[in-house]
Amino acid sequence: MKISYKSDYALKTLLELALNYNKGVVSISELAERGDIPDKFLEQVLLMLKKGGFVDSKRGINGGYFLARPPEKITVGEAIRFIEGSIKPITCVGRENYEECKDFASCVFRDIWGQVNTAISLVIDTITFAELARRMESKKKKRVSYTYHI
């Protein structure tokens, strides 16, 4: 599975919105700065996420974006599949028959790729953006630096 910049930016955006869930909207400029995302690219990502029902927006001077659903209801896997499509490492995984491959019935690699697909799915389909937000908050607390004066 390869993650494109579009997916990376979408995941960063969803995480930022999860961190701000029920705290109001986040502007495009804030999302771009926090996620180190080019503004124009972020606009495309946000339109895509809006079409997918992940985010919604509020217009106006105090406008911005917010999650359309609670972060507990959005998994990393759902977001990646929406942006990238199938996460299967090879086309034949999960098929009963695949006529484009002469070795389909006896291929030992197909089983391995099936296991890889299952392992990836197990991870990305169980991690929600609420969990990622908790992890992020925990990391922020651990980064507290202390200044000592003598």
N, C-alpha and C positions, 0 to 999 in steps of 0.2 A: 504494500500500500504506500503510495506516495502522496504527500500532502502539498497541494499547490499554494502559491502565495494567496490566492483568493480564499482558500479554506483556512489558511493560517490567520488571515486578517478577519475572516468571519468568526472564527473561534475566539480571537482576542476581543472582538467587538461584543460578542455575546457574554463573555466573561466580565467585561467592564460594565455592561448593562445589568448583569446578575449582581455585581458588587453594589450597584446603585438601585437595586430593586426596591420599590415602594419609597424611594427617596426623591422622586421627581424625574425629569427628563435629563438627558445628557446631549449636549450639542455635538454636531459633527466635528467642529474644531477641537473640542475636548477629547472626543473619541480618537481622532486622528493623532493628537499629541500624545495621549496616554498609551496608544497602541503602536506608535511610530509607524503610522500608515499614511501614505500619500492621500491627500484630500479627494482627488478625482477618483481614485481607485476605491476609496471608502464609500463614496456616493453610490457606485455600482454595486458594491457588496451590500450596502444597506437596502437598496432597491430589491435585490435578490432575496435578502432575508425577510423583507416585508412581504414579498409575494409568497414566500414559504410559510408565513404565519408565525415567524419567530419574533419579529419586532413590529412595533407600531410607532407612529409619530404624532407629534403635536405641532401645529403650525404657529407662526407668529414670532414676536420678539423673544418671548421666553420659551420658544419651541425647542424641540429636540426629539430624541428617540428613547424608547423604553421597551422592555420585554413585553411581548403580547401575551405570554403565559408565565406562570411561576417558574423560577429556575429549577425547581424540583421536577418539573414536567418536561424538561428539555435535556436530552442526553447528547454527549459528544458524537456518538455514532449517528444519531438522527441528523445532526447538523452536517457532518461530513458526507453522509450519503446524499443529502439534499444538494450540496454544492458539487461534489465529485461524481456522484452516481455510485455504481457498485464498488465495493471494496475488495471483491474477490481477487486473489493474486493471479488467477488464470481463468480464462473463459469457461473451461470445462467443469470447474468446481460446482458441486451441487446439482449437476444434471444427470438424468437417467441415461441419456443417449446424446452423443455428440459426434455427428457424422463427419465433421471436418477433420477429425483426428483418427488415423488408422490404428493407433495404439490405445485407443480409449479404454477398451475392456481390460487390457493387461497392464496398463500404466501404473507403476508403483509411485510415481511422483504425484499423481492426482490425489492419492490419499494424504500425502504430506501437505500439499497445498490446501486440502480440505481442513486439516488440523490447524494450519496457520490461519486460515479464515476463521475457524471457530475460536481460536485463542484471541485474535484481534477483536472479534465481535464481543467476546466475553468482557474484555476490558472497556472498549468504547461504548458499549450499550448499557453499562452499569454505572458509568460516571456521569452524574448530572452537573449542570452548571451551578447548582446550589452547593454541591460538594467541592467543586473547584473554587468557588468564592470562599468557602470555609478554609480551604488550604491556603489560599492567597492571604487571607486575613491572618492566619497563623504564621505565615512566613514574614509578614510585615511586623508582627509583634516580636519575632525572634531577631529582627534586624535593628532593634533599638540599640543605639550606641550611647555609651556613657562618657561623659567628659569629667576628668579628674583635675582638680586644681590643687596646687601645693603652695 
